[in-house]
Protein backbone atom coordinates (compact mmCIF):
# COMPACT_ATOMS: atom_id res chain seq x y z
CA UNK A 1 0.00 0.00 0.00
CA UNK A 2 1.47 3.36 -1.08
CA UNK A 3 1.40 6.62 0.85
CA UNK A 4 0.63 9.98 -0.72
CA UNK A 5 3.11 12.81 -0.09
CA UNK A 6 1.09 14.36 2.75
CA UNK A 7 0.26 11.08 4.52
CA UNK A 8 1.80 12.17 7.85
CA UNK A 9 -0.09 15.48 7.81
CA UNK A 10 -3.41 13.67 7.42
CA UNK A 11 -2.56 11.25 10.23
CA UNK A 12 -1.64 14.15 12.51
CA UNK A 13 -4.94 15.85 11.70
CA UNK A 14 -6.77 12.76 12.96
CA UNK A 15 -7.93 11.50 9.59
CA UNK A 16 -9.37 8.03 9.37
CA UNK A 17 -7.07 6.46 6.78
CA UNK A 18 -8.33 3.65 4.57
CA UNK A 19 -6.90 1.66 1.65
CA UNK A 20 -8.19 3.05 -1.65
CA UNK A 21 -6.87 2.35 -5.15
CA UNK A 22 -3.57 1.14 -3.77
CA UNK A 23 -3.02 4.13 -1.47
CA UNK A 24 -3.70 4.96 2.16
CA UNK A 25 -6.21 7.81 1.81
CA UNK A 26 -8.06 10.09 4.26
CA UNK A 27 -11.70 8.97 4.39
CA UNK A 28 -12.89 11.54 6.92
CA UNK A 29 -11.69 13.84 9.69
CA UNK A 30 -14.59 15.14 11.80
CA UNK A 31 -17.45 13.36 10.01
CA UNK A 32 -19.02 13.17 6.57
CA UNK A 33 -21.95 15.54 7.13
CA UNK A 34 -19.89 18.30 8.75
CA UNK A 35 -17.22 18.08 6.05
CA UNK A 36 -19.83 18.02 3.27
CA UNK A 37 -21.55 21.16 4.58
CA UNK A 38 -18.20 22.93 5.00
CA UNK A 39 -17.60 22.58 1.26
CA UNK A 40 -21.14 23.63 0.34
CA UNK A 41 -21.05 26.70 2.62
CA UNK A 42 -17.42 27.74 2.87
CA UNK A 43 -14.16 26.05 1.77
CA UNK A 44 -12.56 22.65 2.16
CA UNK A 45 -9.45 20.91 0.86
CA UNK A 46 -9.29 17.39 -0.52
CA UNK A 47 -5.98 15.61 -1.05
CA UNK A 48 -6.64 13.53 -4.15
CA UNK A 49 -3.00 12.87 -5.00
CA UNK A 50 -3.83 9.24 -5.77
CA UNK A 51 -5.22 10.34 -9.15
CA UNK A 52 -3.20 9.49 -12.27
CA UNK A 53 -1.53 11.99 -14.60
CA UNK A 54 -0.29 11.13 -18.11
CA UNK A 55 1.55 13.61 -20.31
CA UNK A 56 0.94 13.10 -24.03
CA UNK A 57 3.05 15.15 -26.45
CA UNK A 58 4.53 15.24 -29.93
CA UNK A 59 3.29 15.79 -33.48
CA UNK A 60 0.76 12.95 -33.25
CA UNK A 61 -0.46 13.61 -29.71
CA UNK A 62 -3.76 15.05 -30.93
CA UNK A 63 -4.32 12.19 -33.39
CA UNK A 64 -3.76 9.62 -30.62
CA UNK A 65 -6.15 11.35 -28.24
CA UNK A 66 -8.79 11.74 -30.94
CA UNK A 67 -8.64 7.98 -31.41
CA UNK A 68 -8.79 6.86 -27.77
CA UNK A 69 -11.17 9.47 -26.28
CA UNK A 70 -14.84 10.07 -27.03
CA UNK A 71 -14.85 13.87 -26.88
CA UNK A 72 -13.39 16.13 -29.60
CA UNK A 73 -9.93 17.12 -28.37
CA UNK A 74 -9.49 19.35 -31.43
CA UNK A 75 -11.90 21.81 -29.81
CA UNK A 76 -9.45 22.53 -26.98
CA UNK A 77 -7.52 25.80 -27.00
CA UNK A 78 -4.36 26.03 -24.92
CA UNK A 79 -5.57 26.53 -21.34
CA UNK A 80 -8.78 24.53 -21.80
CA UNK A 81 -9.90 21.39 -19.98
CA UNK A 82 -12.33 18.78 -21.27
CA UNK A 83 -14.27 15.94 -19.66
CA UNK A 84 -14.14 12.75 -21.71
CA UNK A 85 -13.94 8.97 -21.57
CA UNK A 86 -12.02 6.09 -23.10
CA UNK A 87 -14.57 3.88 -24.89
CA UNK A 88 -13.75 0.18 -25.06
CA UNK A 89 -14.59 -2.16 -27.93
CA UNK A 90 -17.68 -3.62 -26.23
CA UNK A 91 -19.83 -0.48 -25.84
CA UNK A 92 -18.39 0.07 -22.36
CA UNK A 93 -16.03 2.60 -20.79
CA UNK A 94 -12.40 1.95 -19.90
CA UNK A 95 -12.37 5.08 -17.71
CA UNK A 96 -13.51 8.68 -17.58
CA UNK A 97 -10.94 11.46 -17.49
CA UNK A 98 -10.12 15.13 -17.87
CA UNK A 99 -7.92 16.23 -20.76
CA UNK A 100 -5.95 19.49 -20.51
CA UNK A 101 -4.25 21.19 -23.45
CA UNK A 102 -1.00 22.46 -21.98
CA UNK A 103 0.83 23.61 -25.12
CA UNK A 104 0.53 23.31 -28.91
CA UNK A 105 1.24 19.57 -29.00
CA UNK A 106 1.14 18.74 -25.28
CA UNK A 107 -1.79 17.39 -23.29
CA UNK A 108 -2.26 16.22 -19.70
CA UNK A 109 -4.72 13.41 -18.98
CA UNK A 110 -6.01 12.99 -15.44
CA UNK A 111 -7.44 9.52 -14.81
CA UNK A 112 -8.92 7.61 -11.89
CA UNK A 113 -6.47 6.17 -9.39
CA UNK A 114 -7.89 2.66 -9.56
CA UNK A 115 -7.45 2.60 -13.34
CA UNK A 116 -3.94 4.04 -13.77
CA UNK A 117 -2.32 0.83 -14.99
CA UNK A 118 -5.33 -0.19 -17.11
CA UNK A 119 -5.57 3.25 -18.74
CA UNK A 120 -1.82 3.45 -19.36
CA UNK A 121 -1.82 0.07 -21.10
CA UNK A 122 -4.92 1.03 -23.11
CA UNK A 123 -3.34 4.21 -24.47
CA UNK A 124 -0.04 2.46 -25.15
CA UNK A 125 -1.82 -0.24 -27.16
CA UNK A 126 -2.97 2.43 -29.65
CA UNK A 127 0.19 4.51 -29.56
CA UNK A 128 2.10 1.95 -31.63
CA UNK A 129 0.32 3.54 -34.61
CA UNK A 130 0.85 7.18 -33.62
CA UNK A 131 4.20 7.17 -31.76
CA UNK A 132 3.33 10.09 -29.48
CA UNK A 133 5.54 10.71 -26.46
CA UNK A 134 3.86 9.24 -23.36
CA UNK A 135 4.97 9.93 -19.79
CA UNK A 136 3.29 8.58 -16.68
CA UNK A 137 3.71 11.33 -14.06
CA UNK A 138 1.34 9.79 -11.50
CA UNK A 139 3.98 8.98 -8.89
CA UNK A 140 5.64 12.40 -9.06
CA UNK A 141 2.67 14.75 -8.70
CA UNK A 142 0.20 15.71 -6.00
CA UNK A 143 -3.30 17.09 -6.50
CA UNK A 144 -5.16 19.26 -4.00
CA UNK A 145 -8.80 20.14 -4.66
CA UNK A 146 -9.74 23.40 -2.91
CA UNK A 147 -13.52 23.54 -3.14
CA UNK A 148 -16.34 25.76 -1.94
CA UNK A 149 -17.92 29.16 -2.63
CA UNK A 150 -15.24 31.08 -0.68
CA UNK A 151 -12.29 29.47 -2.47
CA UNK A 152 -11.56 32.24 -4.96
CA UNK A 153 -11.63 34.99 -2.38
CA UNK A 154 -9.56 33.04 0.14
CA UNK A 155 -6.89 31.86 -2.29
CA UNK A 156 -6.34 35.07 -4.29
CA UNK A 157 -3.60 36.23 -1.91
CA UNK A 158 -1.49 33.17 -2.83
CA UNK A 159 -1.02 34.03 -6.51
CA UNK A 160 -0.31 36.95 -8.83
CA UNK A 161 -2.77 35.43 -11.31
CA UNK A 162 -6.33 36.75 -11.28
CA UNK A 163 -8.34 33.71 -10.15
CA UNK A 164 -11.53 35.38 -11.40
CA UNK A 165 -9.98 35.17 -14.87
CA UNK A 166 -9.93 31.36 -14.85
CA UNK A 167 -13.40 30.30 -16.05
CA UNK A 168 -14.87 26.85 -15.32
CA UNK A 169 -12.98 24.10 -17.15
CA UNK A 170 -9.98 26.25 -17.96
CA UNK A 171 -6.61 26.52 -16.21
CA UNK A 172 -3.51 28.66 -15.88
CA UNK A 173 0.06 27.83 -14.96
CA UNK A 174 1.81 30.31 -12.69
CA UNK A 175 2.91 31.11 -9.16
CA UNK A 176 0.96 29.78 -6.21
CA UNK A 177 1.94 29.79 -2.54
CA UNK A 178 5.45 30.92 -3.40
CA UNK A 179 6.06 28.17 -5.95
CA UNK A 180 6.39 28.73 -9.70
CA UNK A 181 4.81 26.69 -12.50
CA UNK A 182 1.85 25.43 -10.51
CA UNK A 183 -1.20 24.37 -12.51
CA UNK A 184 -4.38 26.03 -11.21
CA UNK A 185 -7.45 24.40 -12.74
CA UNK A 186 -11.03 25.66 -12.39
CA UNK A 187 -12.41 22.16 -12.05
CA UNK A 188 -13.72 19.93 -9.28
CA UNK A 189 -15.97 17.04 -8.35
CA UNK A 190 -18.27 18.83 -5.91
CA UNK A 191 -20.39 21.38 -7.76
CA UNK A 192 -19.35 23.92 -5.10
CA UNK A 193 -16.85 25.87 -7.20
CA UNK A 194 -13.13 26.15 -6.55
CA UNK A 195 -9.82 25.05 -8.00
CA UNK A 196 -7.64 21.99 -8.33
CA UNK A 197 -3.92 22.50 -7.77
CA UNK A 198 -1.37 20.26 -9.52
CA UNK A 199 2.14 20.34 -8.07
CA UNK A 200 5.21 18.18 -7.57
CA UNK A 201 5.18 15.97 -4.49
CA UNK A 202 8.00 17.93 -2.86
CA UNK A 203 5.96 21.14 -3.21
CA UNK A 204 2.76 19.75 -1.70
CA UNK A 205 3.48 20.54 1.97
CA UNK A 206 4.34 24.19 1.33
CA UNK A 207 1.19 24.59 -0.71
CA UNK A 208 -0.97 22.76 1.87
CA UNK A 209 0.34 24.93 4.71
CA UNK A 210 -0.11 28.15 2.73
CA UNK A 211 -3.64 27.21 1.66
CA UNK A 212 -4.71 26.60 5.25
CA UNK A 213 -3.10 29.82 6.43
CA UNK A 214 -4.85 31.82 3.70
CA UNK A 215 -8.18 30.12 4.38
CA UNK A 216 -8.10 30.29 8.18
CA UNK A 217 -10.37 33.34 8.36
CA UNK A 218 -12.87 31.55 6.10
CA UNK A 219 -13.23 28.43 8.21
CA UNK A 220 -11.22 26.20 5.89
CA UNK A 221 -11.07 22.50 6.83
CA UNK A 222 -9.54 19.30 5.44
CA UNK A 223 -12.12 17.07 3.76
CA UNK A 224 -12.03 13.31 3.19
CA UNK A 225 -13.07 11.02 0.35
CA UNK A 226 -16.41 10.15 2.00
CA UNK A 227 -17.68 13.74 1.69
CA UNK A 228 -16.27 13.93 -1.81
CA UNK A 229 -18.61 11.07 -2.70
CA UNK A 230 -21.72 12.65 -1.18
CA UNK A 231 -20.92 16.00 -2.81
CA UNK A 232 -20.47 14.50 -6.28
CA UNK A 233 -23.64 12.44 -5.93
CA UNK A 234 -25.72 15.51 -5.06
CA UNK A 235 -24.58 16.90 -8.42
CA UNK A 236 -25.25 13.65 -10.28
CA UNK A 237 -21.62 13.23 -11.33
CA UNK A 238 -20.80 9.67 -12.39
CA UNK A 239 -18.32 7.62 -10.36
CA UNK A 240 -16.30 5.04 -12.25
CA UNK A 241 -16.89 1.58 -10.83
CA UNK A 242 -20.38 2.56 -9.68
CA UNK A 243 -22.36 4.46 -12.31
CA UNK A 244 -20.07 3.75 -15.27
CA UNK A 245 -17.73 0.85 -15.97
CA UNK A 246 -16.56 -1.58 -18.65
CA UNK A 247 -20.16 -2.67 -19.29
CA UNK A 248 -21.96 0.71 -19.48
CA UNK A 249 -22.04 2.74 -22.66
CA UNK A 250 -21.58 6.52 -22.47
CA UNK A 251 -24.95 6.93 -24.18
CA UNK A 252 -26.97 5.01 -21.61
CA UNK A 253 -25.02 6.76 -18.85
CA UNK A 254 -26.21 10.16 -20.09
CA UNK A 255 -22.79 11.05 -21.50
CA UNK A 256 -23.80 11.58 -25.11
CA UNK A 257 -22.57 15.19 -24.69
CA UNK A 258 -18.98 13.92 -24.48
CA UNK A 259 -19.46 11.41 -27.32
CA UNK A 260 -18.72 13.19 -30.59
CA UNK A 261 -19.43 11.30 -33.81
CA UNK A 262 -17.73 13.96 -35.93
CA UNK A 263 -14.46 12.01 -35.56
CA UNK A 264 -13.15 8.44 -35.70
CA UNK A 265 -12.66 7.03 -32.19
CA UNK A 266 -12.55 3.55 -30.67
CA UNK A 267 -15.89 1.74 -31.19
CA UNK A 268 -17.58 4.81 -32.63
CA UNK A 269 -19.48 2.79 -35.25
CA UNK A 270 -21.18 0.60 -32.65
CA UNK A 271 -21.95 3.56 -30.41
CA UNK A 272 -23.39 5.47 -33.36
CA UNK A 273 -25.70 2.52 -34.07
CA UNK A 274 -26.73 2.49 -30.43
CA UNK A 275 -27.51 6.20 -30.63
CA UNK A 276 -29.75 5.68 -33.70
CA UNK A 277 -31.51 2.67 -32.19
CA UNK A 278 -31.61 4.35 -28.74
CA UNK A 279 -30.25 2.68 -25.61
CA UNK A 280 -32.51 0.06 -24.01
CA UNK A 281 -31.63 1.24 -20.50
CA UNK A 282 -30.68 4.58 -19.00
CA UNK A 283 -28.99 5.89 -15.90
CA UNK A 284 -31.59 7.77 -13.86
CA UNK A 285 -31.60 9.85 -10.70
CA UNK A 286 -34.18 9.36 -7.96
CA UNK A 287 -35.25 10.75 -4.60
CA UNK A 288 -36.89 8.54 -2.00
CA UNK A 289 -40.47 9.52 -1.16
CA UNK A 290 -40.11 8.12 2.36
CA UNK A 291 -37.25 7.93 4.85
CA UNK A 292 -34.49 5.52 3.94
CA UNK A 293 -30.98 5.32 2.57
CA UNK A 294 -30.43 3.70 -0.84
CA UNK A 295 -27.08 1.96 -1.26
CA UNK A 296 -25.10 0.63 -4.22
CA UNK A 297 -26.38 -2.79 -5.23
CA UNK A 298 -29.91 -2.41 -3.84
CA UNK A 299 -32.61 -3.67 -6.23
CA UNK A 300 -34.86 -1.30 -8.15
CA UNK A 301 -38.32 -2.84 -8.63
CA UNK A 302 -41.60 -1.85 -10.26
CA UNK A 303 -44.97 -1.53 -8.51
CA UNK A 304 -45.46 -5.29 -8.79
CA UNK A 305 -42.13 -6.08 -7.18
CA UNK A 306 -40.41 -7.13 -10.42
CA UNK A 307 -36.69 -6.35 -10.53
CA UNK A 308 -35.97 -3.70 -13.18
CA UNK A 309 -32.49 -2.52 -12.20
CA UNK A 310 -30.00 -1.80 -9.45
CA UNK A 311 -28.85 1.23 -7.52
CA UNK A 312 -25.37 2.27 -8.68
CA UNK A 313 -24.87 5.12 -6.15
CA UNK A 314 -26.93 6.15 -3.16
CA UNK A 315 -26.73 8.09 0.09
CA UNK A 316 -28.57 10.25 2.57
CA UNK A 317 -28.01 13.73 1.12
CA UNK A 318 -26.48 16.00 3.80
CA UNK A 319 -27.74 19.11 1.99
CA UNK A 320 -31.28 17.89 1.24
CA UNK A 321 -31.79 15.52 4.18
CA UNK A 322 -33.37 12.85 2.02
CA UNK A 323 -32.32 9.62 0.38
CA UNK A 324 -30.99 10.09 -3.15
CA UNK A 325 -29.46 7.77 -5.70
CA UNK A 326 -28.81 6.76 -9.28
CA UNK A 327 -29.27 3.50 -11.13
CA UNK A 328 -30.07 1.91 -14.47
CA UNK A 329 -33.67 1.20 -15.48
CA UNK A 330 -35.37 0.36 -18.82
CA UNK A 331 -35.33 3.44 -21.04
CA UNK A 332 -39.08 3.21 -21.57
CA UNK A 333 -39.74 4.24 -17.96
CA UNK A 334 -36.83 6.68 -17.61
CA UNK A 335 -38.95 9.82 -17.45
CA UNK A 336 -38.86 12.66 -14.92
CA UNK A 337 -41.65 12.19 -12.38
CA UNK A 338 -41.97 8.43 -12.92
CA UNK A 339 -42.24 6.17 -9.87
CA UNK A 340 -39.86 3.34 -9.04
CA UNK A 341 -39.30 1.40 -5.83
CA UNK A 342 -36.08 0.66 -3.95
CA UNK A 343 -35.74 -2.60 -2.06
CA UNK A 344 -34.11 -1.65 1.25
CA UNK A 345 -33.76 -4.82 3.31
CA UNK A 346 -37.33 -6.08 3.75
CA UNK A 347 -38.99 -2.80 2.84
CA UNK A 348 -39.95 -1.48 -0.58
CA UNK A 349 -39.57 2.29 -0.57
CA UNK A 350 -41.20 4.42 -3.30
CA UNK A 351 -39.01 6.89 -5.18
CA UNK A 352 -39.48 9.53 -7.87
CA UNK A 353 -37.24 10.04 -10.89
CA UNK A 354 -35.88 13.57 -11.04
CA UNK A 355 -33.82 15.74 -13.35
CA UNK A 356 -30.25 16.29 -12.19
CA UNK A 357 -28.67 17.84 -10.24
CA UNK A 358 -30.21 16.88 -6.90
CA UNK A 359 -28.66 19.91 -5.23
CA UNK A 360 -29.33 23.21 -6.98
CA UNK A 361 -27.73 25.58 -4.48
C-alpha positions as CSV (number, residue, x, y, z in Angstrom):
1,X,0.0,0.0,0.0
2,X,1.5,3.4,-1.1
3,X,1.4,6.6,0.9
4,X,0.6,10.0,-0.7
5,X,3.1,12.8,-0.1
6,X,1.1,14.4,2.8
7,X,0.3,11.1,4.5
8,X,1.8,12.2,7.9
9,X,-0.1,15.5,7.8
10,X,-3.4,13.7,7.4
11,X,-2.6,11.3,10.2
12,X,-1.6,14.2,12.5
13,X,-4.9,15.8,11.7
14,X,-6.8,12.8,13.0
15,X,-7.9,11.5,9.6
16,X,-9.4,8.0,9.4
17,X,-7.1,6.5,6.8
18,X,-8.3,3.7,4.6
19,X,-6.9,1.7,1.6
20,X,-8.2,3.1,-1.7
21,X,-6.9,2.3,-5.2
22,X,-3.6,1.1,-3.8
23,X,-3.0,4.1,-1.5
24,X,-3.7,5.0,2.2
25,X,-6.2,7.8,1.8
26,X,-8.1,10.1,4.3
27,X,-11.7,9.0,4.4
28,X,-12.9,11.5,6.9
29,X,-11.7,13.8,9.7
30,X,-14.6,15.1,11.8
31,X,-17.4,13.4,10.0
32,X,-19.0,13.2,6.6
33,X,-21.9,15.5,7.1
34,X,-19.9,18.3,8.8
35,X,-17.2,18.1,6.0
36,X,-19.8,18.0,3.3
37,X,-21.6,21.2,4.6
38,X,-18.2,22.9,5.0
39,X,-17.6,22.6,1.3
40,X,-21.1,23.6,0.3
41,X,-21.0,26.7,2.6
42,X,-17.4,27.7,2.9
43,X,-14.2,26.1,1.8
44,X,-12.6,22.6,2.2
45,X,-9.5,20.9,0.9
46,X,-9.3,17.4,-0.5
47,X,-6.0,15.6,-1.0
48,X,-6.6,13.5,-4.1
49,X,-3.0,12.9,-5.0
50,X,-3.8,9.2,-5.8
51,X,-5.2,10.3,-9.2
52,X,-3.2,9.5,-12.3
53,X,-1.5,12.0,-14.6
54,X,-0.3,11.1,-18.1
55,X,1.6,13.6,-20.3
56,X,0.9,13.1,-24.0
57,X,3.1,15.2,-26.4
58,X,4.5,15.2,-29.9
59,X,3.3,15.8,-33.5
60,X,0.8,12.9,-33.2
61,X,-0.5,13.6,-29.7
62,X,-3.8,15.0,-30.9
63,X,-4.3,12.2,-33.4
64,X,-3.8,9.6,-30.6
65,X,-6.2,11.4,-28.2
66,X,-8.8,11.7,-30.9
67,X,-8.6,8.0,-31.4
68,X,-8.8,6.9,-27.8
69,X,-11.2,9.5,-26.3
70,X,-14.8,10.1,-27.0
71,X,-14.9,13.9,-26.9
72,X,-13.4,16.1,-29.6
73,X,-9.9,17.1,-28.4
74,X,-9.5,19.4,-31.4
75,X,-11.9,21.8,-29.8
76,X,-9.4,22.5,-27.0
77,X,-7.5,25.8,-27.0
78,X,-4.4,26.0,-24.9
79,X,-5.6,26.5,-21.3
80,X,-8.8,24.5,-21.8
81,X,-9.9,21.4,-20.0
82,X,-12.3,18.8,-21.3
83,X,-14.3,15.9,-19.7
84,X,-14.1,12.7,-21.7
85,X,-13.9,9.0,-21.6
86,X,-12.0,6.1,-23.1
87,X,-14.6,3.9,-24.9
88,X,-13.8,0.2,-25.1
89,X,-14.6,-2.2,-27.9
90,X,-17.7,-3.6,-26.2
91,X,-19.8,-0.5,-25.8
92,X,-18.4,0.1,-22.4
93,X,-16.0,2.6,-20.8
94,X,-12.4,1.9,-19.9
95,X,-12.4,5.1,-17.7
96,X,-13.5,8.7,-17.6
97,X,-10.9,11.5,-17.5
98,X,-10.1,15.1,-17.9
99,X,-7.9,16.2,-20.8
100,X,-5.9,19.5,-20.5
101,X,-4.3,21.2,-23.4
102,X,-1.0,22.5,-22.0
103,X,0.8,23.6,-25.1
104,X,0.5,23.3,-28.9
105,X,1.2,19.6,-29.0
106,X,1.1,18.7,-25.3
107,X,-1.8,17.4,-23.3
108,X,-2.3,16.2,-19.7
109,X,-4.7,13.4,-19.0
110,X,-6.0,13.0,-15.4
111,X,-7.4,9.5,-14.8
112,X,-8.9,7.6,-11.9
113,X,-6.5,6.2,-9.4
114,X,-7.9,2.7,-9.6
115,X,-7.5,2.6,-13.3
116,X,-3.9,4.0,-13.8
117,X,-2.3,0.8,-15.0
118,X,-5.3,-0.2,-17.1
119,X,-5.6,3.2,-18.7
120,X,-1.8,3.4,-19.4
121,X,-1.8,0.1,-21.1
122,X,-4.9,1.0,-23.1
123,X,-3.3,4.2,-24.5
124,X,0.0,2.5,-25.2
125,X,-1.8,-0.2,-27.2
126,X,-3.0,2.4,-29.6
127,X,0.2,4.5,-29.6
128,X,2.1,1.9,-31.6
129,X,0.3,3.5,-34.6
130,X,0.8,7.2,-33.6
131,X,4.2,7.2,-31.8
132,X,3.3,10.1,-29.5
133,X,5.5,10.7,-26.5
134,X,3.9,9.2,-23.4
135,X,5.0,9.9,-19.8
136,X,3.3,8.6,-16.7
137,X,3.7,11.3,-14.1
138,X,1.3,9.8,-11.5
139,X,4.0,9.0,-8.9
140,X,5.6,12.4,-9.1
141,X,2.7,14.7,-8.7
142,X,0.2,15.7,-6.0
143,X,-3.3,17.1,-6.5
144,X,-5.2,19.3,-4.0
145,X,-8.8,20.1,-4.7
146,X,-9.7,23.4,-2.9
147,X,-13.5,23.5,-3.1
148,X,-16.3,25.8,-1.9
149,X,-17.9,29.2,-2.6
150,X,-15.2,31.1,-0.7
151,X,-12.3,29.5,-2.5
152,X,-11.6,32.2,-5.0
153,X,-11.6,35.0,-2.4
154,X,-9.6,33.0,0.1
155,X,-6.9,31.9,-2.3
156,X,-6.3,35.1,-4.3
157,X,-3.6,36.2,-1.9
158,X,-1.5,33.2,-2.8
159,X,-1.0,34.0,-6.5
160,X,-0.3,36.9,-8.8
161,X,-2.8,35.4,-11.3
162,X,-6.3,36.8,-11.3
163,X,-8.3,33.7,-10.2
164,X,-11.5,35.4,-11.4
165,X,-10.0,35.2,-14.9
166,X,-9.9,31.4,-14.8
167,X,-13.4,30.3,-16.0
168,X,-14.9,26.8,-15.3
169,X,-13.0,24.1,-17.1
170,X,-10.0,26.2,-18.0
171,X,-6.6,26.5,-16.2
172,X,-3.5,28.7,-15.9
173,X,0.1,27.8,-15.0
174,X,1.8,30.3,-12.7
175,X,2.9,31.1,-9.2
176,X,1.0,29.8,-6.2
177,X,1.9,29.8,-2.5
178,X,5.5,30.9,-3.4
179,X,6.1,28.2,-5.9
180,X,6.4,28.7,-9.7
181,X,4.8,26.7,-12.5
182,X,1.9,25.4,-10.5
183,X,-1.2,24.4,-12.5
184,X,-4.4,26.0,-11.2
185,X,-7.5,24.4,-12.7
186,X,-11.0,25.7,-12.4
187,X,-12.4,22.2,-12.1
188,X,-13.7,19.9,-9.3
189,X,-16.0,17.0,-8.4
190,X,-18.3,18.8,-5.9
191,X,-20.4,21.4,-7.8
192,X,-19.3,23.9,-5.1
193,X,-16.8,25.9,-7.2
194,X,-13.1,26.2,-6.5
195,X,-9.8,25.0,-8.0
196,X,-7.6,22.0,-8.3
197,X,-3.9,22.5,-7.8
198,X,-1.4,20.3,-9.5
199,X,2.1,20.3,-8.1
200,X,5.2,18.2,-7.6
201,X,5.2,16.0,-4.5
202,X,8.0,17.9,-2.9
203,X,6.0,21.1,-3.2
204,X,2.8,19.8,-1.7
205,X,3.5,20.5,2.0
206,X,4.3,24.2,1.3
207,X,1.2,24.6,-0.7
208,X,-1.0,22.8,1.9
209,X,0.3,24.9,4.7
210,X,-0.1,28.1,2.7
211,X,-3.6,27.2,1.7
212,X,-4.7,26.6,5.3
213,X,-3.1,29.8,6.4
214,X,-4.9,31.8,3.7
215,X,-8.2,30.1,4.4
216,X,-8.1,30.3,8.2
217,X,-10.4,33.3,8.4
218,X,-12.9,31.6,6.1
219,X,-13.2,28.4,8.2
220,X,-11.2,26.2,5.9
221,X,-11.1,22.5,6.8
222,X,-9.5,19.3,5.4
223,X,-12.1,17.1,3.8
224,X,-12.0,13.3,3.2
225,X,-13.1,11.0,0.4
226,X,-16.4,10.2,2.0
227,X,-17.7,13.7,1.7
228,X,-16.3,13.9,-1.8
229,X,-18.6,11.1,-2.7
230,X,-21.7,12.7,-1.2
231,X,-20.9,16.0,-2.8
232,X,-20.5,14.5,-6.3
233,X,-23.6,12.4,-5.9
234,X,-25.7,15.5,-5.1
235,X,-24.6,16.9,-8.4
236,X,-25.3,13.6,-10.3
237,X,-21.6,13.2,-11.3
238,X,-20.8,9.7,-12.4
239,X,-18.3,7.6,-10.4
240,X,-16.3,5.0,-12.3
241,X,-16.9,1.6,-10.8
242,X,-20.4,2.6,-9.7
243,X,-22.4,4.5,-12.3
244,X,-20.1,3.8,-15.3
245,X,-17.7,0.9,-16.0
246,X,-16.6,-1.6,-18.7
247,X,-20.2,-2.7,-19.3
248,X,-22.0,0.7,-19.5
249,X,-22.0,2.7,-22.7
250,X,-21.6,6.5,-22.5
251,X,-24.9,6.9,-24.2
252,X,-27.0,5.0,-21.6
253,X,-25.0,6.8,-18.8
254,X,-26.2,10.2,-20.1
255,X,-22.8,11.1,-21.5
256,X,-23.8,11.6,-25.1
257,X,-22.6,15.2,-24.7
258,X,-19.0,13.9,-24.5
259,X,-19.5,11.4,-27.3
260,X,-18.7,13.2,-30.6
261,X,-19.4,11.3,-33.8
262,X,-17.7,14.0,-35.9
263,X,-14.5,12.0,-35.6
264,X,-13.1,8.4,-35.7
265,X,-12.7,7.0,-32.2
266,X,-12.5,3.6,-30.7
267,X,-15.9,1.7,-31.2
268,X,-17.6,4.8,-32.6
269,X,-19.5,2.8,-35.3
270,X,-21.2,0.6,-32.7
271,X,-21.9,3.6,-30.4
272,X,-23.4,5.5,-33.4
273,X,-25.7,2.5,-34.1
274,X,-26.7,2.5,-30.4
275,X,-27.5,6.2,-30.6
276,X,-29.7,5.7,-33.7
277,X,-31.5,2.7,-32.2
278,X,-31.6,4.4,-28.7
279,X,-30.2,2.7,-25.6
280,X,-32.5,0.1,-24.0
281,X,-31.6,1.2,-20.5
282,X,-30.7,4.6,-19.0
283,X,-29.0,5.9,-15.9
284,X,-31.6,7.8,-13.9
285,X,-31.6,9.9,-10.7
286,X,-34.2,9.4,-8.0
287,X,-35.3,10.8,-4.6
288,X,-36.9,8.5,-2.0
289,X,-40.5,9.5,-1.2
290,X,-40.1,8.1,2.4
291,X,-37.3,7.9,4.8
292,X,-34.5,5.5,3.9
293,X,-31.0,5.3,2.6
294,X,-30.4,3.7,-0.8
295,X,-27.1,2.0,-1.3
296,X,-25.1,0.6,-4.2
297,X,-26.4,-2.8,-5.2
298,X,-29.9,-2.4,-3.8
299,X,-32.6,-3.7,-6.2
300,X,-34.9,-1.3,-8.1
301,X,-38.3,-2.8,-8.6
302,X,-41.6,-1.8,-10.3
303,X,-45.0,-1.5,-8.5
304,X,-45.5,-5.3,-8.8
305,X,-42.1,-6.1,-7.2
306,X,-40.4,-7.1,-10.4
307,X,-36.7,-6.4,-10.5
308,X,-36.0,-3.7,-13.2
309,X,-32.5,-2.5,-12.2
310,X,-30.0,-1.8,-9.5
311,X,-28.9,1.2,-7.5
312,X,-25.4,2.3,-8.7
313,X,-24.9,5.1,-6.1
314,X,-26.9,6.1,-3.2
315,X,-26.7,8.1,0.1
316,X,-28.6,10.3,2.6
317,X,-28.0,13.7,1.1
318,X,-26.5,16.0,3.8
319,X,-27.7,19.1,2.0
320,X,-31.3,17.9,1.2
321,X,-31.8,15.5,4.2
322,X,-33.4,12.8,2.0
323,X,-32.3,9.6,0.4
324,X,-31.0,10.1,-3.2
325,X,-29.5,7.8,-5.7
326,X,-28.8,6.8,-9.3
327,X,-29.3,3.5,-11.1
328,X,-30.1,1.9,-14.5
329,X,-33.7,1.2,-15.5
330,X,-35.4,0.4,-18.8
331,X,-35.3,3.4,-21.0
332,X,-39.1,3.2,-21.6
333,X,-39.7,4.2,-18.0
334,X,-36.8,6.7,-17.6
335,X,-38.9,9.8,-17.5
336,X,-38.9,12.7,-14.9
337,X,-41.6,12.2,-12.4
338,X,-42.0,8.4,-12.9
339,X,-42.2,6.2,-9.9
340,X,-39.9,3.3,-9.0
341,X,-39.3,1.4,-5.8
342,X,-36.1,0.7,-4.0
343,X,-35.7,-2.6,-2.1
344,X,-34.1,-1.7,1.2
345,X,-33.8,-4.8,3.3
346,X,-37.3,-6.1,3.8
347,X,-39.0,-2.8,2.8
348,X,-40.0,-1.5,-0.6
349,X,-39.6,2.3,-0.6
350,X,-41.2,4.4,-3.3
351,X,-39.0,6.9,-5.2
352,X,-39.5,9.5,-7.9
353,X,-37.2,10.0,-10.9
354,X,-35.9,13.6,-11.0
355,X,-33.8,15.7,-13.3
356,X,-30.2,16.3,-12.2
357,X,-28.7,17.8,-10.2
358,X,-30.2,16.9,-6.9
359,X,-28.7,19.9,-5.2
360,X,-29.3,23.2,-7.0
361,X,-27.7,25.6,-4.5
